[in-house]
Amino acid sequence: MEFIRSGRILPFVALILFGVLMWVYRDQAKKGKVPWIKRIPAFNAMEEAVGRATEMGKSVVMVPGRGSLTDLFVAQTVAGLTVLNYVARLCARNSVKLWVPMANALVIPVARENVHDAYAAEDKLDEFDPVETLPFVSGSQFAWAAGVIGYYAREKPAANIMVGPFWAESMMLAESAARIGAVQIGGTARLYQIPFFAAVCDYVIIGEEMFAANAYLTRDTEVIVSLATTDVFRLAGWAIIVIGAILSTVGIKVITELLGV
Amino acid sequence: MSELVRRNVPLIITFLVGMVMVLEYYTVSPEIMAVAEQINTWRVILYACVYLGTINLLRLHGRRVMRRTEGQWYFSAWTILIIVAYAVLGLYYGVESTNYRWMMDNVNVPLGSTMYASLAFYMAAGAYRVLRARNLGVALLLASAFLVIMGNTPLFPAMFPWFAAVRNWIFDTFVVGSYRAIRIGVGLGGVALGIRTLFGLETGYLGRRRGE
């Protein structure tokens, strides 16, 4: 009797291999062989951006995108929330005003808990006002964008950090913040928005780099290990693409048949 | 609520629900499919969180009105008035009624369209900022942008057909190649993040780090 769905056996095997490989890397890490992570300037710049806001006595805006926790872009929202926690902690440490415009009501409880824990970790809970720090601006795309742009114009924040899923509003936010001279760090895995951030922001987190946020910011061995596993899979992916292209060119369809292409 | 419960309950729920959904994707077990369907039905409950947004808005703007926050309280009062007006009209007449649709079509839609139209100016300003031939890299970007813009206009390809060919070549080679590379990376990164979240290794989004 069939138990695994037809056409999904290979991804299922890959998933199991992923787990096994992660376990192997974890074992090696316990012996002191922790994989190396490349330097990502945008993450280093976050501390610098909050430091600038501290010196200028201005606020920091952190936008975790407009995604939800139930849509296709949940991975990007999760990455944005991870960065939010780090930025909130820096802001709490330096007593800098943080503003996080919320666009999705589902994300509000998680984001609020996230920032609450960051302030608690820095023993600055008395400075945390959830209503003012994480206001729900609007669920409508351009109404939300207008609200955020209005804040930029009124408060002139020293830093604008945007990490998460963004749509057409990305350019509006980035360009508006650039006009007031804010240091900008932009990151998204939404393909059509990456060029906008690359054009206007001072630092850019491109695509999958945002998923490395937790590993990079916390240096947690477990998370670094899973990143290394992803890299092995990426290399395997490239190898399959190259070998598959060569074999297809000479008329051998083994790879394409195996992948069901 | 104890710290242990606050820390572990979300992780346990994530693991259990995530495992059911993963198994539902890979297997044909009717029992697992039934549980997954039930979980999907429960997901509707989450949409009740929309009220959290409304409550948050009313608290924020209500506070500003009460405190007469300078330069803001009258905008806040207007916001509350509009929220109440939409809620009353929607509840009384229904969201498909002519009155409610009239408000949506004559207020929300034109405002949204206006904001979207303004995007062209933001893009032009951004392009002006970045497309200055300061070095070889930017000069190449500027040249590519020029060829793509010219290739996208109706006039230039009509006069010089090679503009359209060059534009297509740039898109089919450089743009598609780099987009696919990013797309594959994002796919793998997303899967890895999902697995980490499923097994409780990724806790940054919950605002806490492992071992804290």
Interface residues (C-beta under 8 A of the other chain):
Chain A: E2 F3 I4 R5 R8 P11 F12 L15 F18 G19 M22 L69 T70 A75 Q76 T77 V78 A79 L81 T82 N85 Y86 A88 M102 A105 L106 I108 P109 V110 E113 N114 V115 H116 D117 A118 A121 V131 E132 L134 P135 F136 G139 S140 Q141 F142 A143 A145 A146 A168 M171 M172 A174 E175 S176 A178 A189 L191 I194 F196 A199 V200 I206 G207 E208 M210 F211 A212 A213 N214 L217 T218 D220 E222 V223 S226 L227 T229 T230 F233 R234 G237
Chain B: V22 Y25 Y26 T27 V28 S29 R43 L46 Y47 C49 V50 Y51 L52 G53 T54 N56 L57 R59 L60 R63 N108 L111 G112 M115 Y116 S118 L119 Y122 M123 A125 G126 A127 R129 V130 Y179 I182 R183 I184 G185 V186 L188 G189 G190 V191 A192 L193 G194 I195 R196 T197 L201 E202 G204 Y205 L206 G207 R208 R209 R210 E212
